[in-house]
Amino acid sequence: MKKFHVKRGDEVVVIAGSHKGKSGKILEVLPAKERARIEGVAMIKRHLKKSQEHQNGAIVEREGTVHISNLMLKAAHEKRAAKKPAAAKA
């Protein structure tokens, strides 16, 4: 099994990709694909067939996955942001 710099329950920030800047808690890590599901990030819509729970079927919105390499622990991200001089931010 691979070892990653983040684990389930960690607060993370997306540092690259289309969801850059968003943050949330890791709900699940998928080691085989090197991806993670983050609460409220990369939302996708899934279509559900008719069933006893959903009489007419449904469109459910849930979290997609983000590659592990695009994530950074929130504490480390804030520490890095605090280090930068004020002139460099502008």
Beta strands, then each sheet from edge to edge (+ up, - down):
strand 1: 11-14
strand 2: 23-30
strand 3: 35-38
strand 4: 43-48
strand 5: 58-63
strand 6: 65-67
strand 7: 71-73
sheet 1: 6+ 3- 2+ 1- 7+
sheet 2: 4+ 5-
end
